[in-house]
């Protein structure tokens, strides 16, 4: 964790919003949709938990996206209010004076950074326990096809489907933990985003999101091509898809029996809950994938 792991003022933490999800799970379009509101300012993947917390945050962040030739949008630009003398905490505080909600998007990559989720959890417990969190998920098959399409477009190495599923399962586990412990955590699903969902978010967050639904064009949510998988890979994808479907079903019921304690090693069938079983299935899938040769 960077030296930037300081305790931010409670007033700032209460005004913060973070989008979390695996790569290619709808986090970017959700970021853009929320940023359409004048009341919201969210930065795209500054990875605050890794930032040193020193002056010059805006310059570091803006230089990164300048290298990618990104157009200047809220997600890709941090106003340098302090002429290079401000930390991320300084810049978020200044933004919070003009916008009702400020924060960042976080993309989880535990396969390439094994300690990432623990670092994020610790950093946000210290600094942003009172903040709002929105997890975004997409069906595992759609994530795989979208990842491969994106990587081929940039002529980069194609991620093994096992790595994509590993990231998905670890992030679902992270969501379950945060939903149980943090006070303001919810989940959305990329395939079902519509004006009604944004109306709910608008009421919960206290911001105008009347134009957010326009960002969900059909071409942004379609699958790109069918997958060609081995028998073993098909079984892994089936397990992941079952986890996704159960997560969607539990979210529709607002996660009943969220706090019932269950023991991983000697589960009592009389106390097992659907959410507890889902957490076990995620852990089982992670352990299975850790043994798979790439």
N, C-alpha and C positions, 0 to 999 in steps of 0.2 A: 504494500500500500504506500502511495506517495505521502510526502510530508504534509499534503493538503488535507489530511484527515483531522480537521478541527471541528469543534462543536459550533455550528452556525446558530445565529439568533433564532429563537423559537418563532418569532414573527416571520422570518424568511422561510423557515422550514414549512410553515403552514401555508405558504403561498406557492409551494413548489409542486410540480407534476412531473412524473417520469414515465415514459413509455418503455416497456421491456418486452423482448421477444427474441427468438432465434432469427438468424438471417433469413431473408425471403419469406417472412411470416406476416407481412403487411404493416410492419412498423413504420416504414418510410411514408407510405401514403397516409397513414394515420397521423404522423407528425405534420405533414403538409396540410391535412384537413383541419387539424386543431390550430395550426399557426395561421390559418385564414382569418381567425378571429383577432380583432385588434386588442382583445383582452388577454391574449396568450402569446408567449415568446419562448419557444423550445429550441435548443441547440441540438444538432445532429451528431451524436456519438463523440462528445469531447472526452469521455472516459475519465470523469472527475476523480474516480478512485485511484487512478494512476498518475494524475497530474501532481507535480511537486508542490502546488499551492503557493508558488512564488509569483512576484509581479511578472507581467508580460503575458498573461493568459490569453487575452484577445489576440495579440500578435501571433502566438503559437497556433491558436485555433484557426485564424483566418489564413495563415500561411499554408496550412494543411489543405484547405479547400481551394486555395489559389493554384496549388500544384495540380489539382484535378480539373482545373478550368471550370469550376462550378459557378453558376450564376448566383448573384447575391440575393439570397432569400433569408428569411429568419433562421432557418435550419443551418445555413452555411455561412452565416456572418454574425460575429459578435461585435457590437459597437465598442470602440476603444475609448470609453469614457475617461480613462485615466492616463492616456498617452503613454501606455506601456508600463505604468506603475501599479496596475490593478491585478489582484489575484482573481481566481474564479469566484470566490465568495464576494469580493468587491463588485464584480460585474453583475452577478446574479442579484445582489442587493439593489444596485442601481436600476436594473431592469424591473425589479419588483415594485419600484415607485411609479412606474408608468403602465405596468401590465398586471392584471389580476392574478395570473398564474405564469410562473417561469420554471424552467427546468431543462431536461435533456431527454434524448432517446438513448437507450442502452441496448446493444445487440449482444446476446450471449454466445460465446464461442468456447465452451469448456473443453472441447476436444483438442483445441490448439493452445488453450491456456487453462490447465487443470485447476488452478487456484482461483480463477476469475470469479466464480459464483460466491465462494466464501469471502473473497475480498469485497465484492459488491455488497453482500449482506452486512458485513461488519461496518463498512464505510457508511452505509445508509442508516444503520441502526444508530451510529454515533451522531450523524449529521441531519438525517431526514426522516426520522421515525414518524413524525406527524404529517408527512407529505402525502400527496395522492399518487397512486400507482395504477397504471393500466397495462396489463399484459395482453399482448396480441398473439393469437395462434392461428395456424392454418393447417389444413389436413396434411399429414406427412408426405403423401404422394405429391401433392401440389408443391410443397416446399422443395422436394427433390427435383422435380421437373423445372421449377423456376430457377433453382440454383444452377442447374446444368445449363439452362438457356443463357443465364447471365454470364456464367464463366466462359462459355463458348464465344459470346459476344465480345468479351475482352481478351480472348485468346489466352486464358489462364488455365492452370491445371484443374481438372474436374474433381470435385470432392467425392470420395466414395460415399455411396448411399448410407453405409453403416455410420459414417461420421455425422451425417445430417440427422439421422435418427437418434444418435447418442446425444447431440445437442438438444434435440426436441425433448427427449425423456428427462434430461437433467433440468431443463427449464421448467417443465411441468412440475417436477419435484420442488423446484425453487418457488414456483407460484403457490403450491399447496402450503409450504412453510410460511410464506409471507402472508397468505390469506388468513392463516390461523393466528398469526402473531401481530402483524402490523394493523393499525386501525382502519386504513383507507386503501384497500386493494380490490380491484375488480378485473374482470377478464372480458375481452371481446374476441370475436372470431371473424377473420377477414372475409369469409364467404357470405356472411350475413349482415354486414354493415349496411345501414340504411338510415333514412331520416328519423325513424322512430328511436333507433339506438342513440343517435346524436341528440335527440330531444331528452332522453334519459340522462345522458352525460352532461348536457347543458344544465339540467336541473340540479344534478349532484355537484357539479363543479362551480356553478354560479357564473357561467360565462355564456356569451352568445355564440352558438355553433350553428346558426340557421343556414349557413352556406356549406357546411362541412360535407354533407352528403353528395355534393356535386363532384367530389374528387374520386368517387367510386364508380368509374366507368367500367363497362364490361371487359374491355381489353386489359384492364389492370388486375383482374381477378381470375382470368381464365387459366387453365392448364396449357402447357406448351406442346407436349407430345407424350404418347404412352411410354411407360417404362418397360424395358426388357431386363428381367431379373432372373437370377438362378433360383432354384427351389429354396435354398437356405435364405436368400435375400427376400423372397416372397413371404416366407414365414415371419421374418423380422418385421417387414412392412405391415403384415397383418396384425401383429402384436401392437405396433405403434398406432395403427388405425383404430384398433379397439380402445386404446387409451384415449385417443382424441375424441372418439364418439362418446365415451363415458364422461369425459370432461365437459363436453357440450351439454350432455343430459343433466349432469350435476349442477352446472351453471344455471340451467333453466329452472332448477328447483332451489336456487340460492344456497347450495351446499349445505344440506341438512346434516345435523349432528357433527358440526365442524370440530368440536373440541373433545369428542369422546376419546379417551386414552386407549391405545392399543399397543400390544407388545409384538415387536417384529419376530422374536425368537420363539415365543410360546403363545401364538395367537389364540384367543378364546373365541370360538365360533359364535358365542352368545353376545359378544361385544363388538365384533367386527362390523365396521361401517363401509358403505360404498366408497367413501373418500379414503378411508384407511386402506382398503383393498387396492384402490387406484394408486396410492403412494407405493404400496408393495410391488405392484406391477411395473411401475416406473423403475424402481430399484432393481428388480429382476432383469428388466430389459437392459439397463445400464451395465449390470454385471455380465450379462450375456455378450453384449457388444464389446466389452473390455477384453474378452477372450478371443474375439474373432480376428483372424489374421487379415491384414489389408493387402 
